[in-house]
Amino acid sequence: MKHELILNNKNIFLEGPILITPEKFFDERGFFLEAWKDPLFNKIIGSNISFVQENHSKSKRNVLRGLHYQIPPSDQGKLVRCISGKIFDVIVDIRKSSKNFLSWAGIFLDDETHKQLWIPSGFAHGFYTLSENAEITYKMTSLWSKEDERSIKWNDQNLLIEWPLKRNLPLLSKKDNEAKTLDKIRDNDLFT
């Protein structure tokens, strides 16, 4: 598995997130890849984590989900993979002690490259669907908690995320449409 650090919108490497590209083996039948392998993954991220939940979502073109995160004690690390279609995946550093606080990065994930994005705790996450449909799987380090779940408005002017909308208005859930901007989020709803 190859892996690389991620540059944010200010061309600075983010501490924590890692883009992982599994090795693919091709023959006349198609291909084979190891999508995840516990000891190798833990070596790549430099930590010993366990995944406790995996979600699978399907989204139509122009669907935007996010920006979501959970606060402690239910904060989550996520391993995100697009298994069908193509998405523009976005992470936002919401760790107040980080030199990259409130910077963001956008990464294209698709079913051709099979790249995966490791998002440690302390980042908000969202994505925009670029293909007719896209299916995404997320492995998570803690269980979903309604009480600890938070959202940041996808088009928050404090972030200026460059979503590849091409003049389309994104399709949003009610929850995402009503998400708060950073200036309305309580300080203890961000990470230290």
Disulfide bonds with the S-S distance in Angstrom:
none
